Structure formats: structure tokens, C-alpha cells
Amino acid sequence: MVREVAESCVDGVVMEMVAAYCGRFYAEKPELAARRIEAIGFQVGHQLSERYTMERPRFTDHLEAIKFICKDFWSELFKKQIDNLKTNHRGTFVLQDNRFRWLTRVSLDPSSESMDSNDNDSAPLGDTAAQTTSMLLYFPCGIIRGALTNLGLTCSVSADMSNLPACKFSCAISFHHLFLCMFLRDPHKDMNREKQYNYK
């Protein structure tokens, strides 16, 4: 029998975790709080990816793994697919959720807020609401990075929430992995062409 938990409970746990790390455990060390939140997300994403791919054959191409995150993985987590996927065919993928569930109840100043899961020391810190929301995004960044790592892709993940409640997640696959995959690519493809995938 499959055990289920109400979405509101999951949302509440995530918000409480972020509040605890930012306000109680590491109130004076936001960069350390960000690392811990991202690390928790990494473990969650790694384990969920393992669970969701148990009966699937191993992905042979990094694009297949990214598409899995956009469609099946995201649907399991948020009951919807990623709305838009873009890639430059050089290892950078941008996943856009036009209504990211964890940001639907957030209201901030129109000034752009962004963060990077691998550059926590430079994350901008504004007022309490903006800081908490920025910290919140380290968790899904960690989830995506953990899931992709489990699928064999070493990458860094950053998020942009400049147009709430939409959120863009940028995934940059490591050069080492791209070097190994370059022999699998079609030599007739235009490597400078940007391709867009829409999931409607």
C-alpha cells in the first residue's frame, strides 16, 4: 500500500526547515545555513531519483535524464511537468516552472533575487522575507542536483525567482561529463543552436 502525505504538510515541513536553519541554528551564518539546506535537498533528490527509476533502464544520454527530471520526476513532486526547457547544447539547461508551488504564496519587491547552490557565499541577502525565500530555493536546487547526480550527471544548479511565482532552475553539467558524452553526439548537429522544449 502506498503511503501518502498531504501537500500542505510537505509545504509546512519545508518552510519550517528553512526557518529553523535560518532563524535558529545558523542565524548569524546564512551561507552555512544555505549549504545545509542544499545538502538536505541533495539527499532527498538522490533518494527520490533512485526510487522513481528502480524499474527503468539506465539513461544513456544526458538529455534523456534532463527530460526525465522535467516530466516524470517533477510530476511526482509537484503534480505537474516543467513548463519550459531550454538548452544551448553545451551543457547548460534552463528548467522553468511558471507557477512553482513553493513560491505561490510569496510576495516580494520587484527587484531581482537569484541564488546559486555552489556559490552560497555571494547570495544576496535582503529583508527577512526575501532572505527566507532565497534560502528556500536552495532546497529544490539541491533536489535537482541530487536527482541528476544519481542519474550519473555531475552538475551545479542555480535558481532565479525574479518573476514570481515563476522560477527558473539553471543546470550546468560538468565539463568532464560533457567530454565523455561528446562521442555520442550527432556530428551533423549545429552545436550553437539553442533548442527549446515545451511541455504543455
C-alpha positions as CSV (number, residue, x, y, z in Angstrom):
1,M,0.0,0.0,0.0
2,V,1.4,3.4,-1.0
3,R,1.6,5.9,1.9
4,E,0.7,9.5,1.0
5,V,1.1,12.8,2.8
6,A,-1.0,15.9,2.2
7,E,0.8,18.6,0.1
8,S,0.1,21.2,2.8
9,C,2.1,19.1,5.3
10,V,5.1,18.8,3.0
11,D,5.0,22.5,2.3
12,G,4.8,23.2,6.0
13,V,7.8,20.9,6.8
14,V,9.9,22.6,4.1
15,M,9.1,26.1,5.3
16,E,9.8,25.1,8.9
17,M,13.1,23.5,8.0
18,V,14.2,26.7,6.2
19,A,13.0,28.9,9.1
20,A,14.8,26.7,11.6
21,Y,18.2,26.8,9.8
22,C,18.0,30.5,9.0
23,G,16.5,31.7,12.3
24,R,17.7,29.3,15.0
25,F,20.5,27.1,14.0
26,Y,22.6,29.4,11.8
27,A,21.0,32.9,12.3
28,E,24.4,34.6,12.1
29,K,25.8,32.4,9.3
30,P,23.4,32.5,6.3
31,E,26.0,31.0,4.0
32,L,26.3,27.9,6.2
33,A,22.5,27.6,6.5
34,A,22.3,27.7,2.7
35,R,24.8,24.9,2.4
36,R,22.9,22.7,4.9
37,I,19.6,23.3,3.2
38,E,21.0,22.5,-0.2
39,A,22.7,19.3,1.3
40,I,19.3,18.2,2.7
41,G,17.7,18.8,-0.7
42,F,20.6,16.8,-2.4
43,Q,19.9,13.8,-0.2
44,V,16.1,14.0,-0.9
45,G,16.6,14.3,-4.6
46,H,19.2,11.5,-4.7
47,Q,16.9,9.1,-2.9
48,L,13.7,10.0,-4.8
49,S,15.5,9.6,-8.1
50,E,16.7,6.2,-7.0
51,R,13.1,5.3,-6.1
52,Y,11.5,6.6,-9.3
53,T,14.0,4.9,-11.6
54,M,14.1,1.5,-10.0
55,E,12.3,-0.2,-12.9
56,R,13.8,2.0,-15.7
57,P,16.8,1.2,-17.8
58,R,19.8,3.4,-17.2
59,F,19.7,6.6,-19.2
60,T,22.3,6.6,-22.0
61,D,22.2,10.4,-22.7
62,H,22.2,13.4,-20.5
63,L,19.3,14.9,-22.5
64,E,17.2,11.8,-21.5
65,A,18.0,12.4,-17.9
66,I,17.1,16.1,-18.1
67,K,13.8,15.2,-19.8
68,F,13.0,12.7,-17.0
69,I,13.5,15.4,-14.4
70,C,11.2,17.8,-16.3
71,K,8.4,15.3,-16.9
72,D,8.3,12.2,-14.6
73,F,10.3,13.5,-11.6
74,W,8.7,16.9,-11.5
75,S,5.2,15.3,-11.8
76,E,5.8,13.1,-8.9
77,L,6.9,16.0,-6.7
78,F,4.6,18.8,-7.8
79,K,1.8,17.0,-9.8
80,K,2.8,18.9,-13.0
81,Q,5.6,19.0,-15.5
82,I,8.2,21.6,-16.0
83,D,6.6,24.2,-18.3
84,N,9.6,25.0,-20.4
85,L,13.1,23.6,-21.0
86,K,15.9,25.3,-23.0
87,T,19.4,24.1,-23.7
88,N,22.4,25.6,-25.6
89,H,23.7,22.0,-26.3
90,R,26.9,22.9,-24.4
91,G,25.8,21.5,-21.1
92,T,23.5,24.3,-19.8
93,F,19.8,23.6,-19.3
94,V,17.2,26.0,-18.0
95,L,14.1,24.5,-16.5
96,Q,11.2,26.9,-16.0
97,D,8.2,26.3,-13.7
98,N,5.7,29.1,-14.4
99,R,3.9,28.6,-11.1
100,F,6.4,26.9,-8.7
101,R,4.3,25.7,-5.8
102,W,6.6,26.7,-3.1
103,L,6.6,30.3,-4.3
104,T,2.8,30.8,-5.0
105,R,2.2,32.4,-1.6
106,V,5.3,34.6,-1.6
107,S,5.2,38.3,-2.3
108,L,8.5,40.3,-2.6
109,D,9.8,43.5,-4.0
110,P,10.1,43.5,-7.8
111,S,13.9,43.7,-7.6
112,S,15.6,40.6,-8.9
113,E,16.6,37.9,-6.5
114,S,18.8,35.0,-7.5
115,M,21.0,32.4,-5.9
116,D,23.4,29.6,-6.8
117,S,23.7,26.3,-5.0
118,N,27.5,26.3,-5.5
119,D,28.2,29.9,-4.7
120,N,26.5,30.4,-1.3
121,D,28.9,33.0,0.0
122,S,27.7,35.5,-2.6
123,A,24.0,35.0,-2.2
124,P,22.3,38.4,-1.8
125,L,20.5,39.0,1.5
126,G,17.7,41.4,1.6
127,D,14.9,41.8,4.1
128,T,13.6,38.8,6.1
129,A,11.0,37.7,3.6
130,A,13.4,38.0,0.6
131,Q,16.1,36.2,2.5
132,T,13.8,33.3,3.6
133,T,12.5,32.9,0.1
134,S,16.0,32.9,-1.4
135,M,17.1,30.3,1.2
136,L,14.0,28.3,0.4
137,L,15.2,27.8,-3.2
138,Y,18.4,26.1,-2.1
139,F,16.2,23.1,-1.2
140,P,14.8,22.4,-4.7
141,C,18.2,23.2,-6.2
142,G,19.6,20.5,-4.0
143,I,16.8,18.2,-5.0
144,I,17.6,18.6,-8.7
145,R,21.3,18.3,-8.2
146,G,20.9,15.1,-6.1
147,A,18.5,13.6,-8.7
148,L,20.8,14.3,-11.6
149,T,23.8,13.0,-9.6
150,N,22.0,9.8,-9.0
151,L,21.4,9.6,-12.8
152,G,25.2,10.0,-13.4
153,L,25.3,13.7,-14.1
154,T,27.7,15.9,-12.1
155,C,26.3,19.4,-12.2
156,S,25.7,22.7,-10.5
157,V,22.2,24.1,-10.1
158,S,21.1,27.7,-9.5
159,A,17.7,29.4,-9.3
160,D,16.2,32.7,-10.4
161,M,12.9,34.0,-8.8
162,S,12.8,37.4,-10.4
163,N,9.3,36.8,-11.8
164,L,7.2,35.3,-9.0
165,P,5.7,32.8,-8.8
166,A,7.7,31.6,-11.8
167,C,11.1,30.1,-11.1
168,K,13.9,29.2,-13.4
169,F,16.5,26.5,-12.5
170,S,19.7,26.5,-14.4
171,C,21.6,23.2,-14.6
172,A,25.3,23.3,-15.7
173,I,26.7,19.8,-16.4
174,S,30.4,19.5,-15.6
175,F,32.9,19.6,-18.4
176,H,34.2,16.1,-17.5
177,H,30.8,14.6,-18.2
178,L,30.3,16.5,-21.4
179,F,33.7,15.3,-22.6
180,L,32.7,11.7,-22.1
181,C,29.4,12.3,-23.9
182,M,30.7,14.2,-26.9
183,F,31.4,10.9,-28.8
184,L,27.7,10.1,-28.5
185,R,26.5,13.3,-30.2
186,D,25.5,13.6,-33.8
187,P,28.3,15.4,-35.6
188,H,25.8,16.9,-38.0
189,K,24.1,18.8,-35.3
190,D,24.6,22.6,-35.1
191,M,26.3,22.9,-31.7
192,N,25.5,26.7,-31.5
193,R,21.8,26.2,-32.0
194,E,19.5,26.8,-29.0
195,K,16.7,24.3,-28.7
196,Q,13.5,24.8,-26.7
197,Y,11.2,22.1,-25.4
198,N,7.7,22.8,-24.3
199,Y,5.6,20.6,-22.1
200,K,2.0,21.6,-22.3
